[in-house]
């Protein structure tokens, strides 16, 4: 199923392809959780401008892409945690897979790569923020060893 999947660091030329996955994922996963007019106005061209895939600074977000036959199918972004009450923790800032590729194991393949990166940076725990009501992601987070913290918005998992 994922035999020909390549996991690699994102490169600057990947920005628009990553943004397409990002926007399509939001529009599919959050359709009943966020206003339709907000989701409908999301554009990959706008999103792509927010990425910096050229930074080598380990304290800045780093993105790993899952590519198949040269097409980016998903990505994971990691960084030090942005929450002040969890010093020394990492964060899985983003984990998105193109909706046409859901349930193929791409997210499950990206998680160990993200964990490895966080571990290499010295983190032993990480957080992943989940939009309240996102049942699909709640189930997935549980499958990777995450457990709910701080209500229904934050999950923590071991690196």
C-alpha positions in Angstrom: 0.0 0.0 0.0 2.7 2.5 0.9 5.5 0.6 -0.8 6.5 3.6 -3.0 6.0 6.3 -0.4 9.0 8.5 0.3 9.3 10.5 3.5 11.7 13.4 3.3 12.3 17.0 4.6 10.2 19.6 2.8 12.0 21.8 0.3 11.2 25.4 -0.7 9.8 24.2 -4.0 7.3 22.0 -2.1 5.4 25.0 -0.7 2.4 25.1 -3.1 2.0 21.3 -3.0 2.0 21.2 0.8 -0.4 24.1 0.8 -2.8 22.2 -1.5 -2.8 19.3 0.9 -3.2 21.7 3.9 -6.2 23.6 2.4 -7.9 20.5 1.0 -7.5 18.8 4.4 -9.0 21.7 6.3 -11.9 22.0 3.8 -12.7 18.3 4.2 -12.0 17.7 7.9 -13.3 20.9 9.4 -16.4 21.4 7.1 -18.9 21.0 10.0 -16.6 22.5 12.6 -15.7 25.9 11.0 -17.9 28.3 9.0 -18.3 27.3 5.4 -17.5 30.8 4.2 -14.1 30.7 6.0 -13.2 27.3 4.6 -14.4 28.2 1.1 -12.1 31.2 0.9 -8.9 29.3 1.8 -6.4 29.3 -1.1 -3.2 27.3 -1.4 -1.4 30.3 -2.9 -2.0 32.3 0.3 -1.1 29.4 2.6 2.1 28.6 0.7 3.5 32.0 1.5 3.4 31.2 5.3 5.9 28.3 5.0 9.6 28.5 5.5 11.1 25.2 4.3 14.6 26.6 4.0 15.3 27.2 7.7 17.8 24.8 9.3 17.2 26.3 12.8 16.2 23.3 15.0 14.0 25.7 17.1 11.9 26.6 14.1 9.2 24.4 12.6 10.4 21.6 10.3 8.2 19.8 7.9 8.4 16.2 6.6 6.5 15.3 3.4 5.1 12.0 2.3 5.5 11.8 -1.5 4.4 9.1 -3.9 5.6 9.2 -7.5 6.7 12.8 -6.9 3.2 13.9 -5.6 3.0 15.2 -2.0 0.3 13.2 -0.3 0.7 14.5 3.3 3.0 16.2 5.7 3.9 16.6 9.3 5.4 19.7 11.0 7.2 19.6 14.3 8.7 22.3 16.6 9.3 23.0 20.2 5.9 23.2 22.0 4.4 26.7 22.1 2.5 26.1 25.4 4.2 27.6 28.4 2.9 25.0 30.9 4.8 22.2 29.1 8.4 23.3 29.1 10.8 20.9 27.4 8.0 19.3 25.2 7.8 19.2 21.5 4.8 19.8 19.3 3.3 18.1 16.3 2.2 21.4 14.8 0.6 19.9 11.8 -0.3 16.5 10.4 -2.4 16.5 7.3 -3.0 14.1 4.5 -4.8 14.8 1.3 -8.5 13.7 1.8 -8.3 11.5 -1.3 -5.5 9.6 0.4 -7.1 9.2 3.9 -7.0 5.7 5.4 -4.0 4.6 3.4 -1.6 4.8 6.4 0.2 8.0 5.3 -0.5 9.8 8.6 0.6 6.7 10.5 3.9 6.7 8.4 4.5 10.4 9.1 4.1 10.1 12.9 7.2 8.0 13.5 9.3 10.4 11.4 7.9 13.3 13.4 8.6 11.5 16.6 12.1 10.7 15.6 12.8 14.4 14.8 11.4 15.5 18.1 13.4 12.8 19.9 16.6 13.9 18.1 16.0 17.4 19.5 15.8 16.1 23.0 12.0 16.0 23.5 10.4 13.1 25.2 6.8 14.3 25.2 4.9 16.2 22.6 1.5 17.9 22.2 -0.9 17.9 19.3 -3.8 20.3 19.2 -7.0 18.9 17.9 -10.0 21.0 17.0 -12.9 20.2 19.3 -15.4 17.9 17.6 -12.8 16.5 15.2 -13.7 12.8 15.9 -11.5 11.4 13.1 -8.4 13.0 14.5 -9.3 12.1 18.1 -9.5 8.4 17.0 -6.2 8.7 15.1 -4.5 10.4 18.0 -5.5 7.6 20.3 -4.1 5.1 17.8 -0.7 6.7 18.0 -0.6 6.6 21.8 -2.0 10.1 22.5 -4.1 10.9 25.5 -6.4 13.8 26.0 -5.3 16.7 28.1 -6.8 20.1 29.0 -10.3 19.4 27.9 -10.9 18.3 24.4 -8.4 20.4 22.5 -5.0 19.2 23.4 -3.5 15.7 23.2 -0.1 14.5 24.6 1.9 11.6 23.4 5.3 10.1 24.1 8.1 10.7 21.7 
